[in-house]
Amino acid sequence: MAQKDTLKINTLGEFSITYGENTVNDQSSRSKKLWLLLEYLITFRDREISQNGLIELLWPDDDDITNPANTLKTLLHRVRAVIAELDFPSGNDLIRCRRGTYAWNNDVDAIVDCDVFEKLCQNAEREKDEEKRLSYLLQAIDIYKGDFLPKAALEAWAVPISTYYHTQYIRIVHEAVELLEKRGRSEDIISVCQRATAIDPYEESLHCSMIRALYKSGAVQNAMQHYEHITKMLYSQFGVSPSEELTSLYRDIIKTTNQTQTDLNIIKEQLNEDSEEAFHGAFFCEYEFFKDFYRVSVRSLTRHGQVIQLALVTIAPQGQLPLSPKTNSTAMDKLRGIIGSALRRSDIFTRYSLTQYLIMLPSSNYENGERVLDRICSTFRHECKRIPAEISYNILPVDVQL
């Protein structure tokens, strides 16, 4: 067939069939079973599928269908009507029916994106030349727009296939990033990682690569912001702290960011907080910074006779059922604002876990600390009546470490 007669079938990130300027896809309001049937026939286009097999796939527990064979024929008629919208010359022959089986017509010239993706991955794996291998990897990465048949993601037959392609994708992204790092191509790493983390936002090592590339390209502020973004996501989604690799990278960036500068006014402007509004409340910082502040403060206790209280504020569900991730995130955001407003500008706090904030109260005795924390609890109960959560706190004086 001529190139103009070639069908283009997308399965990665979406399902669509394109012929020339005409496209049909599963984003329309048509029956889900219609698209499921078409997607299934294309996925297993190397085999013939029995009528009973399709009936079991489409109506596994539906006892209301009195004549499933006729219902299947009706659905196939509707599938062919959708295909007809492509104005493809051999549209009626795309699905073959013979001897009680159905199959996709592999004699029709079609380019299926997952086949191209697989071929490029294989070429990269066999290629010894690094430049050519990188080229194959980047082409494959460009084809992978998202997980396999997302609308069929929960179907038992689609899960292992989706997992396979997703695993392949993450593997080649890591390999491509490694090769790009060897060549100092930071901008390309940022582009690859931005796409990859949009597809799989929980692959922490890719966030590390992206932060490192942002820093090396001179976008230091963007690198810092991305660290804060991934840290918040890990807290809110999984209740975990960033890995040692991520926090070490962050600290290294902080240590090496400042270049030689002789104008003290410029340095002072860099040290100032970003806004007047931020300066009116207590200082919220990342846990890594909090640890440094804490250690410096403890060192000064002996010299200046300071008193410091350390407090831990915890959110818990009111009943036995745990808070949903969304409710917990809302409660923690509310509590952060309340803590920031209740504390002095000299006080420091950080998020310690999924449900906890850690507060350092310099120049405060135990009784004053308790009063502040009681006020925080009272404000939370008053402002967050509709949130099924309660808060508690522990407070201890900081001991001098000799």
C-alpha positions as CSV (number, residue, x, y, z in Angstrom):
1,M,0.0,0.0,0.0
2,A,1.0,3.6,-0.6
3,Q,2.0,5.6,2.5
4,K,-1.3,7.6,2.2
5,D,-3.2,4.4,2.8
6,T,-1.4,3.6,6.1
7,L,-3.4,3.7,9.3
8,K,-1.7,5.2,12.3
9,I,-2.8,3.6,15.6
10,N,-1.8,5.2,19.0
11,T,-2.0,3.1,22.2
12,L,0.5,4.9,24.4
13,G,-1.1,7.7,26.4
14,E,-4.4,7.5,24.4
15,F,-6.2,5.3,21.9
16,S,-6.7,6.7,18.5
17,I,-6.8,5.6,14.8
18,T,-5.8,8.1,12.2
19,Y,-6.1,8.0,8.4
20,G,-5.0,11.1,6.5
21,E,-6.7,14.0,8.3
22,N,-9.4,11.8,9.9
23,T,-9.1,10.5,13.5
24,V,-11.3,8.5,15.8
25,N,-10.5,8.1,19.5
26,D,-11.9,6.8,22.7
27,Q,-12.4,10.4,24.1
28,S,-15.9,10.5,22.5
29,S,-19.1,9.8,24.4
30,R,-19.7,6.5,22.6
31,S,-20.1,3.2,24.5
32,K,-17.1,2.1,26.5
33,K,-17.6,-1.5,25.3
34,L,-17.3,-0.3,21.7
35,W,-13.8,1.0,22.3
36,L,-12.9,-1.9,24.6
37,L,-13.7,-4.3,21.8
38,L,-11.7,-2.4,19.2
39,E,-8.8,-1.9,21.6
40,Y,-8.8,-5.6,22.4
41,L,-8.8,-6.8,18.8
42,I,-5.9,-4.4,18.0
43,T,-3.9,-5.4,21.1
44,F,-4.2,-9.1,20.2
45,R,-4.0,-8.6,16.4
46,D,-1.8,-11.6,16.0
47,R,-4.5,-14.0,17.0
48,E,-8.1,-15.0,16.2
49,I,-10.5,-14.6,19.1
50,S,-13.5,-16.8,19.6
51,Q,-17.0,-15.3,19.8
52,N,-17.4,-16.8,23.3
53,G,-14.1,-15.2,24.3
54,L,-15.3,-11.7,23.3
55,I,-18.6,-12.3,25.0
56,E,-16.8,-13.3,28.2
57,L,-14.6,-10.2,27.9
58,L,-17.4,-7.7,27.3
59,W,-20.2,-9.1,29.5
60,P,-18.6,-11.4,32.1
61,D,-21.3,-11.1,34.7
62,D,-24.3,-9.7,32.8
63,D,-27.2,-12.2,33.0
64,D,-29.6,-9.7,31.5
65,I,-28.4,-10.3,27.9
66,T,-30.7,-13.0,26.4
67,N,-28.8,-13.3,23.1
68,P,-25.2,-12.4,23.6
69,A,-24.2,-13.5,20.1
70,N,-26.6,-11.0,18.5
71,T,-25.5,-8.3,21.0
72,L,-21.9,-8.9,20.0
73,K,-22.8,-8.6,16.3
74,T,-24.6,-5.3,17.0
75,L,-21.6,-4.0,18.8
76,L,-19.3,-5.0,15.9
77,H,-21.6,-3.2,13.5
78,R,-21.2,0.0,15.6
79,V,-17.4,-0.5,15.6
80,R,-17.4,-0.7,11.9
81,A,-19.5,2.5,11.7
82,V,-16.9,4.3,13.8
83,I,-14.1,3.0,11.5
84,A,-16.1,4.2,8.5
85,E,-15.6,7.8,9.7
86,L,-12.0,7.4,8.7
87,D,-12.9,7.1,5.0
88,F,-10.4,4.3,4.8
89,P,-10.8,2.4,1.5
90,S,-10.7,-1.1,3.1
91,G,-12.6,0.0,6.3
92,N,-15.1,-2.9,6.1
93,D,-12.2,-5.4,6.0
94,L,-10.4,-4.2,9.1
95,I,-12.2,-6.7,11.3
96,R,-12.4,-10.2,9.9
97,C,-15.1,-12.7,11.0
98,R,-14.7,-16.3,10.0
99,R,-15.6,-19.7,11.5
100,G,-17.0,-18.1,14.6
101,T,-13.8,-16.1,15.4
102,Y,-12.9,-12.4,15.0
103,A,-9.6,-10.9,14.3
104,W,-7.9,-7.6,13.2
105,N,-6.8,-7.7,9.6
106,N,-3.1,-7.7,9.7
107,D,-2.9,-7.5,5.9
108,V,-3.9,-3.8,6.2
109,D,-0.8,-1.5,6.4
110,A,-0.8,0.0,9.9
111,I,1.8,1.7,12.1
112,V,1.1,0.9,15.7
113,D,3.0,3.2,18.1
114,C,3.8,0.5,20.7
115,D,5.4,-1.7,18.0
116,V,7.6,1.2,16.9
117,F,8.5,1.9,20.6
118,E,9.4,-1.8,21.1
119,K,11.5,-1.8,17.9
120,L,13.4,1.3,18.9
121,C,14.1,-0.1,22.4
122,Q,15.5,-3.3,20.8
123,N,17.7,-1.3,18.4
124,A,19.1,0.7,21.4
125,E,19.8,-2.5,23.3
126,R,21.7,-4.0,20.4
127,E,23.6,-0.8,19.4
128,K,27.2,-0.6,20.6
129,D,27.8,3.0,19.4
130,E,26.7,5.3,22.3
131,E,25.6,8.2,20.0
132,K,23.4,5.9,17.9
133,R,22.0,4.2,21.0
134,L,21.2,7.6,22.5
135,S,19.4,8.5,19.3
136,Y,17.3,5.4,19.4
137,L,16.5,6.0,23.1
138,L,15.4,9.6,22.5
139,Q,13.2,8.5,19.6
140,A,11.5,5.8,21.8
141,I,11.0,8.3,24.6
142,D,9.4,10.7,22.2
143,I,6.9,8.0,21.1
144,Y,5.8,7.1,24.7
145,K,3.1,9.7,25.4
146,G,1.7,7.8,28.5
147,D,0.7,4.4,29.7
148,F,-0.8,1.8,27.4
149,L,-4.5,2.2,26.7
150,P,-5.3,4.4,29.8
151,K,-9.1,4.0,29.4
152,A,-8.6,0.2,29.7
153,A,-6.1,0.4,32.5
154,L,-8.2,-1.6,35.0
155,E,-8.9,-4.5,32.6
156,A,-7.1,-7.7,33.7
157,W,-5.7,-8.3,30.2
158,A,-4.3,-4.8,29.8
159,V,-2.5,-4.5,33.2
160,P,0.5,-6.7,32.4
161,I,1.0,-5.1,29.0
162,S,0.8,-1.6,30.5
163,T,3.2,-2.6,33.2
164,Y,5.7,-4.0,30.6
165,Y,5.7,-0.9,28.5
166,H,5.9,1.4,31.5
167,T,8.9,-0.5,32.9
168,Q,10.6,-0.4,29.5
169,Y,10.0,3.4,29.3
170,I,11.4,4.1,32.8
171,R,14.4,1.9,32.0
172,I,15.3,3.7,28.7
173,V,14.7,7.2,30.3
174,H,17.3,6.3,33.0
175,E,19.7,5.1,30.3
176,A,19.2,8.2,28.2
177,V,19.7,10.5,31.1
178,E,22.9,8.7,32.0
179,L,24.2,9.2,28.4
180,L,23.1,12.8,28.3
181,E,24.9,13.5,31.6
182,K,28.1,12.1,30.2
183,R,27.7,14.7,27.4
184,G,26.8,17.6,29.6
185,R,23.4,18.1,27.8
186,S,21.5,19.5,30.8
187,E,18.7,21.1,28.7
188,D,17.9,17.8,27.1
189,I,17.9,16.1,30.5
190,I,15.4,18.7,31.8
191,S,13.2,18.1,28.8
192,V,13.3,14.3,29.2
193,C,12.7,14.4,32.9
194,Q,9.9,16.9,32.7
195,R,8.0,14.5,30.4
196,A,8.9,11.4,32.4
197,T,7.9,12.8,35.8
198,A,4.6,14.0,34.3
199,I,4.0,10.4,33.3
200,D,5.4,8.8,36.5
201,P,5.6,11.6,39.2
202,Y,6.8,9.1,41.9
203,E,10.1,8.1,40.2
204,E,12.3,10.0,42.7
205,S,15.6,9.3,40.9
206,L,14.3,11.2,37.8
207,H,13.5,14.2,40.0
208,C,17.1,14.0,41.3
209,S,18.4,14.0,37.7
210,M,16.1,17.0,36.8
211,I,17.2,19.0,39.8
212,R,20.8,18.3,39.1
213,A,20.4,19.4,35.4
214,L,18.5,22.5,36.4
215,Y,21.3,23.5,38.7
216,K,24.0,22.8,36.1
217,S,22.1,24.8,33.5
218,G,22.1,27.8,35.9
219,A,18.4,27.6,36.9
220,V,19.2,27.4,40.6
221,Q,15.9,28.9,41.8
222,N,14.0,26.4,39.6
223,A,16.0,23.5,41.1
224,M,15.2,24.7,44.6
225,Q,11.5,25.0,43.7
226,H,11.4,21.6,42.2
227,Y,13.0,20.1,45.3
228,E,10.2,21.8,47.5
229,H,7.6,20.5,45.1
230,I,8.7,16.9,45.2
231,T,9.2,17.0,49.0
232,K,5.6,18.2,49.5
233,M,4.3,15.5,47.1
234,L,6.2,12.8,49.0
235,Y,4.8,14.0,52.3
236,S,1.2,14.4,51.1
237,Q,1.0,11.2,49.0
238,F,3.1,8.7,50.9
239,G,4.0,10.3,54.3
240,V,7.7,9.9,53.7
241,S,10.7,12.2,53.7
242,P,12.9,12.6,50.6
243,S,15.6,10.1,50.2
244,E,19.2,10.7,51.3
245,E,20.2,11.2,47.6
246,L,17.6,13.9,47.2
247,T,18.4,15.8,50.4
248,S,22.2,15.5,49.8
249,L,21.7,17.0,46.4
250,Y,19.7,19.8,47.8
251,R,22.3,20.6,50.5
252,D,25.1,20.5,47.9
253,I,23.3,23.0,45.8
254,I,22.8,25.3,48.8
255,K,26.5,25.0,49.7
256,T,27.8,25.7,46.2
257,T,25.3,28.3,45.0
258,N,27.0,31.5,46.2
259,Q,29.7,32.8,43.9
260,T,32.3,35.4,44.7
261,Q,30.4,38.7,45.4
262,T,32.0,41.9,46.7
263,D,28.9,44.1,47.0
264,L,27.4,43.5,50.4
265,N,24.2,45.3,49.5
266,I,23.6,42.7,46.8
267,I,24.3,39.9,49.3
268,K,21.9,41.4,51.7
269,E,19.2,41.5,49.1
270,Q,19.7,37.9,48.3
271,L,19.4,37.0,52.0
272,N,16.2,38.9,52.4
273,E,12.9,37.0,52.3
274,D,10.9,37.1,49.1
275,S,8.0,39.1,50.4
276,E,6.8,41.4,53.2
277,E,3.9,39.0,53.9
278,A,6.3,36.1,54.6
279,F,8.3,38.2,57.0
280,H,5.2,38.8,59.3
281,G,4.8,35.1,60.4
282,A,7.0,32.4,61.9
283,F,9.7,31.1,59.7
284,F,8.8,27.8,57.9
285,C,11.7,25.9,56.4
286,E,12.6,22.5,55.1
287,Y,13.5,19.8,57.6
288,E,17.2,19.8,56.6
289,F,17.5,23.5,57.4
290,F,15.5,23.0,60.6
291,K,18.1,20.5,61.8
292,D,20.9,23.1,61.2
293,F,19.0,25.9,63.0
294,Y,18.4,23.5,65.9
295,R,22.0,22.5,66.2
296,V,23.2,26.1,66.0
297,S,20.7,27.1,68.7
298,V,21.8,24.3,71.0
299,R,25.4,25.4,70.7
300,S,24.5,28.9,71.8
301,L,22.6,27.8,75.0
302,T,25.8,27.5,77.0
303,R,27.2,30.9,76.0
304,H,24.0,33.0,76.3
305,G,21.9,31.1,78.8
306,Q,19.0,30.8,76.3
307,V,16.0,28.7,76.9
308,I,14.5,26.7,73.9
309,Q,11.4,24.6,73.8
310,L,10.9,21.9,71.1
311,A,7.3,21.0,70.3
312,L,5.7,18.4,68.1
313,V,2.2,19.0,66.8
314,T,0.3,16.0,65.5
315,I,-2.9,15.6,63.5
316,A,-5.0,12.4,64.1
317,P,-8.5,11.3,62.9
318,Q,-11.3,11.8,65.3
319,G,-12.6,8.2,64.8
320,Q,-11.0,4.9,64.1
321,L,-10.9,5.4,60.3
322,P,-7.8,7.1,59.0
323,L,-8.0,10.4,57.2
324,S,-8.1,10.3,53.4
325,P,-5.0,11.7,51.7
326,K,-7.1,14.7,50.5
327,T,-8.5,15.5,53.9
328,N,-5.1,15.0,55.6
329,S,-3.5,17.4,53.1
330,T,-6.2,20.0,53.7
331,A,-5.8,19.7,57.5
332,M,-2.0,20.0,57.3
333,D,-2.2,23.1,55.0
334,K,-4.7,24.7,57.4
335,L,-2.5,23.8,60.4
336,R,0.6,25.3,58.7
337,G,-1.2,28.6,58.3
338,I,-2.4,28.6,61.9
339,I,1.0,27.8,63.3
340,G,2.7,30.5,61.2
341,S,0.2,33.1,62.4
342,A,0.4,32.0,66.1
343,L,4.1,32.0,66.5
344,R,6.6,34.9,66.7
345,R,8.7,35.9,63.7
346,S,11.8,34.5,65.6
347,D,10.1,31.1,65.9
348,I,10.9,28.3,63.4
349,F,8.9,25.3,62.3
350,T,9.0,22.6,59.7
351,R,7.0,19.6,58.4
352,Y,8.3,16.5,60.1
353,S,6.0,13.8,58.7
354,L,2.7,13.2,56.9
355,T,0.8,14.4,60.0
356,Q,3.3,16.4,62.1
357,Y,4.9,19.8,62.4
358,L,8.0,20.3,64.5
359,I,8.4,23.7,66.2
360,M,11.4,25.4,67.8
361,L,10.6,28.2,70.3
362,P,13.7,30.1,71.3
363,S,13.7,32.3,74.4
364,S,10.5,30.7,75.6
365,N,9.9,28.9,78.9
366,Y,7.7,25.8,79.2
367,E,4.5,27.6,80.4
368,N,4.7,30.2,77.5
369,G,5.2,27.4,75.1
370,E,2.2,25.5,76.4
371,R,0.0,28.6,76.1
372,V,1.1,29.1,72.4
373,L,0.4,25.5,71.6
374,D,-3.0,25.5,73.4
375,R,-3.9,28.6,71.3
376,I,-2.9,26.7,68.1
377,C,-5.1,23.8,69.0
378,S,-8.0,26.0,69.9
379,T,-7.7,28.0,66.7
380,F,-7.6,24.7,64.7
381,R,-10.7,23.4,66.3
382,H,-12.5,26.7,65.7
383,E,-11.5,27.1,62.1
384,C,-11.6,23.5,61.0
385,K,-14.8,22.2,62.4
386,R,-15.7,20.4,59.3
387,I,-12.4,18.5,59.1
388,P,-12.8,15.2,61.1
389,A,-9.4,15.6,62.7
390,E,-8.0,16.6,66.1
391,I,-4.6,17.8,67.1
392,S,-2.3,17.2,70.0
393,Y,1.2,18.3,71.0
394,N,4.2,17.4,73.0
395,I,6.7,19.9,74.3
396,L,10.1,19.5,75.8
397,P,12.9,21.9,76.8
398,V,16.1,21.5,74.8
399,D,19.0,20.2,76.9
400,V,22.5,21.6,76.6
401,Q,24.7,19.1,74.9
402,L,28.2,19.3,76.5
